Amino acid sequence: MGFFWRWWRQQSRNKQRQVHRLVMGRRLQFVNGGWCMHDEAAAHYSDMIQQMTFGHLFLLKTFRLRPTIGWQIDPFGHSATNAYLSTLMGFDGWFFARMDYQEKARRVNDRSLEMVMHPRDPSDRMVGGGIYTMCMADHYCSPPGFCADHVCRDQLIQDDPRLDDYNVEQRATEFLKHVEEYHKAFRTSHLLVPMGCDFTHSDAALNFAESEKLMRYINQRSSSLGYRLIYSTPAQYLASIHDTHTTLPIKETNDDFFPYADGPHRFWTGYFTTRPTFKRYVRECSALLQAYEGLIARHMIGHIDSTTRWPTHRYMDHSALFDLRERLAIAQHHDAVSGTAKQHVSDDYTKSLADARHRVEQAMGQIFAHHGYGYPDQQVPFEPCPYANISVCHMTEHLTPGSNASVVVGVYNPLAWTRHNVTVSFPVPTANLSVSGGYTFAVEAAWPFPSDQQPTTIPGRQNYTLKVSVPDIPPLSFVYFTVNVTKEGRNEPAPTRTAAAAGRVMRGGQQHQQQGGPPTTIESDVYRLTFDASGSLTSITNKPTNTTVDARHTMQYYRSFGPDSDQNSGAYIFRPNTTDRVKYDAPVKAFQVTRSGPWECLVQLLDGAESASCDEANWPAFFRYCVTDGSDAIDVDWSVGPIYIDDKQGKEFVSMWSLPAVNSSAAMAVDSNGLAMVRRTRDQRQSFALNVTDTEAGNYYPINSAAYVEDASTGVRFTVLVDRAQGAASLADGQIETMIHRRTVYDDNRGVAEPINETHPMYPTDDGKGLRVRGTHRVVLSTDTAIQRALEQEIYHDPIVMFASSPPPAAVAQPHVAMIEPLPRNLHLLTFSPVPWFGGRGRCCERGRGRGAVVLVRLRHLYDVGEDANMSVPVQYDLAGLFPGVSPQQLSARETTVTANSLLHRAMDRRMVFPTQSDTTLAAFSVHGDGDESTLLVTMLPGEIRTWSVLVRPRYDDLSLLCDCEEGVGGDECVSYWDVLTE
């Protein structure tokens, strides 16, 4: 809808009315209805929901329209999560065009390109009876030879018999031959034939003219030819299929359509990692948006009894909120977050997001000041430090020795749980500091190696890192403390021990370990990590469970395939060099240990000679392992790049974990868009017998949150949690590799027409050698299966840290009172937001009389059926707990579809259900509510996502408020979302 919205805003009222008439007459129909056609590998489920909601509410406001068809024809593989969310949107079915060539051949053979996809466990009631799913017969293009566009060279149809080039009979025969081939893959007499293709929808008049020539000729002879052609839409086609009552096969439980390959050696698994910094930036913007939405919603509720217009405080920047929503929605496009846009287009995505993010951060800074200082005349805006990960922070650079300066640090917890043992770290220019509030803190060297190994050319780099341990941050609440400069010599940086890597020699390109030298350990109250004399990891111990496993962790790379081949590795496709499958290690050349307070860390400086960094003096490749008391995870920071390609050889880097004692039975579990975990078996597919052509690329899968391997005999599970979308594989038992960076030299001929060679210059001294990438993985070794889900949320929703330089009042050091009581640990508050209602600010109004505010609430039960014995249980929750200070009598809740465009029970009552070819009975969709607005106590079943629109009324019924209406895309009338929802 993003393109349509831009066009719509430019049209006259008369043109808009004409479009309205076309929509009302169903001559113009909308499918999918999202702001974009989102990716299904690199997009997180929360962002998929957000962008679909944005589009669906635009259509609801503008046309009173609710889409019923999913249309995902171009993404490069399809997820079980997308099918599940489609049922929650009330869709009758979804259509796509890309399926692995081996699975498609099997399905063509047994006429099962149409199926019912059952994306959840049969015991889970939230399945909606499955969803109709169709893969198009011949991509999403016209039959071969029938492209009608000025960019095509196909023969046009001539139906005038007086002309020499008359050919309609011949062309109709050719067309029907293609149709007959399509028919062999389907089970009914209805066939969907698209007319047009990628890049060939630029001449509508020609396309329609050619189509009508075919239709006229064939329909006049339909009785003899056996076919009749009509203009149709996906919704009309699906209704026709439904009316035949044809029994359809089921797509296997917890199966999906990853990875996608369109031929041997052509696995579209590279884009799972392509443009890793943009993938991380999208994730950061998403977390910021969700936090800001929640804060704005709470301030809306706080002003519900105001007798003035809607609050116009600087932190209530609805324009900034709209822009970040809209631009983040665009970023979910299957050529955006996927990394498969051209470089200048990707740069524009980044700039667009950055502009909106900056405005939201400015508004957030005002909110931090409001909560920290309390009074408007004392407010000084807080600001973030966006470059803290490279030891640059403009908000702390004034903390110089002898300056007597200070800085106020605010920390916001965007989760609806209390966070414990939170580490807040940021760059500082001196070690002589104190922290208010009695918090444990330590100052460490920003780069702990000797001066000859110090990065030197980044302007503004600060030499130290301040770590502060905050014991508890209540849910949705702020904590503040002050950092002051102290006298010289009062503090010293945390003690360190630096060593050159011993005992590692290179022989014939292979690494060998010599004997000798004591091991090194770092440990917390949960973990002990042991490293050999070379600084390489050798074992991990979980102390509470007394579990120790041998472990090895290395940075390695694949050599990319190309050139002079029929398939290069590139933006979409990962194809390692098949003539040299060996992965090359980046050996440890030095390591350093830091021990300070609850933190113990070891940093490995990696040898860049094998191309982990071609600029070692300024951007060395490294791993940093940190364990913290009270933490269930090991933090592993990583840095790689610029990748060396002067040898004309692309390289694709992985973080490789190997635990030989973990017998994972050729299996690995990965998340599906950050939602359910899906079991993947090496060199196998659930739906077809796989002919293995590429062991590495064919076993890569997308992950958005986690991957794990597990030993069924011991219950030991090793989990890697990621901070952005990446690709992951398990090529041997007990092994997980995640691809963290890639740089290719050649294009893979899939549409980008560029290699993936990011060289964005950030600093004057940068010579364009290539992109540097840093990130964090959190790893868990445990038999406790519940740990992963909480960590996923903590990683996605990092505490938001901001700074102010003015002297604070004494009270600023005290934690802010919790905004709400913590949710149960198996529930996640996914959304607490003003409804994105176009042309207004979410205010519910009618003829100038205020009726309150509508808040969109989504809850997710974090644990699937059977995932954890203690947490995978139904849980009750009172929605009134999200509205402290508001009496239940002021609240009305209506359960809706996940995109909030329809009452749930209405959407589910009208959904099409298809007969299936299976002994399994698909449960009907579980609708817990029946539209009763007084019901606030809800029961969440394992794996559920549920959505409510909650109306918060003013305390006094006779309070007359001004309606906050603006001229918007749907007209200048004041239209109440609450009323439209029930139309």
Protein Blocks (a to p, Z undefined) as FASTA:
>chain_A
ZZmmmmmmmpcfklmmmmmmmmmnomaccehjiabdcdfklpcfklmmmmmmmmmmmmmm
mnopacfbdcdfkbgcddfklmmmmmmnopabdcdfbdcfklmmmmmmnopabccddfbc
fklmklnnpaaddddfkljbdcehiaccfkbcbdcddfbfkbmklcklmmmmmmmmmmmm
mmmmpcbfbdcddeddehiambmmlmmmmmmmmmmmmmmmmmmnopacddddfklmmmmm
mmnopacddddehiacddcdfbehiacfklmmgokllmmmmmmmmmmmmmmmmmmmmmmm
mmmmpcbdcdfbfklcfklmmmmmmmmmmmmpcklmnopacfklmmmmmmmmmmmmmmmm
mmmmmmmmmmmnopaklpccddddfklmnopafklmmmcghklpacddddddfbfbdceh
iacddddfbfbdcdehhiacddddfblcdfklccfkbghiafbdcddddfbacehiacdd
ddddddehkaccddddddddehiaceehiacddeedjddddddfkbccdddfkopafbdc
dfklopacdddddddddddedehifbdcdfklccddfklmbccddddfbdcdddehjbcc
ddddddfknopacclmlmccdddddddehiabdcddddedjddfklopacddddddddfk
lcghhpacddeehiacddddehiafkbccddfblklmmgccdfkbccdddfknopacddd
dfbdcddddfbghiacddfbdcdfbdehionopacddfbdfbfklgolaccddddddddd
dfbfklmmmmmmmmmmgcdddddfbdcdfklmpccddfbdcddfkbccfbacddddehia
hiaceehiaebjcdddddddfbdghkamklmccddddfklmmghiafklpccddddfkop
acfklmmmmpccdddddfbdcdddddfbgoiakbmbdcddehiacddddddddfblklcc
dddddddfkojbdcdfklmmmZZ
